[in-house]
Amino acid sequence: MSKTSIGFAMCGSFCTFKKSIEQMKKLVSLNYDVLPIMSYNASSTDTRFGKAEDFIKEIEEITGKKIIKTIADAEPIGPKKLCDLMLVCPCTGNTLSKLSMGITDTPVTLAVKSHLRVLRPVVLCVATNDALSSSAQNIGKLLNTKNIYFVPMKQDDCVKKPNSLVADFDLVCESVESALENKQYQPIFM
C-alpha cells in the first residue's frame, strides 16, 4: 500500500518558517510522503529568520526529496497525480490573492492550480498581516471554493497588528486529515 502523498508548498512568510518546518517533520513522522515546493522568494531570500540555503538543506533532509522551485517542475503535479493533498504552509496574502484570481506565476501557485485540476484537496495555512483588510476578500472567495480548506486561524497581535491573521500551526495535521476526508476542520476562526 502506498503512502499518502502531500505537496508541502512554502511561501515567503519567513517569520513562520520554523513553525512550518516543524509541521513538515510531524507529517513525515506520521508516515506521509512529503513533496516540498517553494516559491521563488521562499527559496532565494535570506532574512533575519535564516538563510534560504539553510532552509533548503533542512527541508531536503527532512523529506528526502529535492525541492520543486520552478514553474516547469510544478506543472506535472496535477496531471501525474503526484499528491493526494496540497498544503500551502505558510500561505501569504500575496499567494492568497493570486490563488483567488487564478494567477499562476510562481511554483506554489502553479502547483496548487495543477493539483486542483484533478479535483484534489488543498489546505491553506494563512500567515499574513493584511488578512482583515485587503486579503479579506480573497479569504472569503477561497472559503467558497471547492476543494480548498483552511487551517484554523486567529489574530496574532490584535493591538500592534489589528489586520493580521495567522493559522494555528499546531492544527496542520488535523486540518490535513479532515481535508483528506473532504471536510473543513472546525472552527475556522478561533
Secondary structure, 3 states (H helix, E strand, C coil): CCCCEEEEEECCCHHHHHHHHHHHHHHHHCCCEEEEEECHHHHHCCECCECHHHHHHHHHHHHCCCCECCHHHHHHHCCCCCCCEEEEEEECHHHHHHHHHCCCCCHHHHHHHHHHCCCCCEEEEEEECCCCCCCHHHHHHHHCCCCEEECCEEECCCCCCCCCEEECHHHHHHHHHHHHCCCCCCCCEC
